[in-house]
Amino acid sequence: MLQIYHAPMTRSLRVIWLCEELDLPYEVIPVDFSPEYRATPEWRALNPTGKVPVMIDNGITMFESGAMVQHLLNCYGNGRLEPQLRTEDHAHFLQWCWFGESTLARPLGEIVNHRREFPKDQTIPAVLTEMANRVEVSLHAVAQTTQKTNWLIGDTFTAADIMVGYSLHLASILTPDRMPATLETYWQRLQDRPSYQKTIIV
Ligand SMILES: N[C@@H](CCC(=O)N[C@@H](CS)C(=O)NCC(=O)O)C(=O)O
């Protein structure tokens, strides 16, 4: 069975959420998220960057959550949750998937790392503010698109909504004051999905 190495709140939620949407059986393997464990040769053998998640499918070991999502769509999606290849919708699907983990998640990750690496009295407020500003610009980009349609790709829910949705989950916790009011309907729509509700409690 598909194995998902998971720690609470981490990007493994994307993979679990996708499995719930596709009705794919999976096993969750809890990971000790401490820096000490993630630095062990045992964990580095699975993820050489020491990060979470890791997924093992049929003897294939992967790190990078977005690649895991695409791999599962390719192997088990049967065309679900992804527009037809080589269409405008598919181009935009790729755009939002990559955006979810790069443009939007990167400044969120910087906020997490900055707070983790520096004792409270040594955090640099200007860095945190700049990263929050970058998050806000990205959130507006999502809001602009989802005000016109139900989902990122028109009226069909796709894995791009999962890629971006996980990052919105993080933003709602890390930078709640930066969530634009115009994003509320889409964010609520994501949270209303039974698959999301099952996922966030794992
Ligand atoms: N691009 C990677 C990012 C992985 C990542 O940053 N994971 C976080 C948890 S969600 C982590 O392990 N952070 C610990 C660290 O960077 O030290 C992915 O999508 O899998």
The ligand as a Gaussian input file, in Angstrom:
#p B3LYP/6-31G(d) Opt

LIG

0 1
 N        9.315000      21.624000      -1.495000
 C        9.262000      20.629000      -0.456000
 C        9.306000      21.369000       0.889000
 C        9.422000      20.431000       2.059000
 C        9.388000      21.221000       3.363000
 O        9.840000      22.377000       3.458000
 N        8.872000      20.572000       4.395000
 C        8.798000      21.200000       5.694000
 C        7.555000      20.715000       6.424000
 S        6.105000      21.106000       5.528000
 C       10.012000      20.789000       6.512000
 O       10.333000      19.625000       6.571000
 N       10.656000      21.766000       7.158000
 C       11.768000      21.506000       8.011000
 C       12.977000      22.301000       7.625000
 O       12.993000      22.922000       6.560000
 O       13.915000      22.274000       8.408000
 C        7.984000      19.793000      -0.602000
 O        7.017000      20.303000      -1.172000
 O        7.964000      18.615000      -0.182000

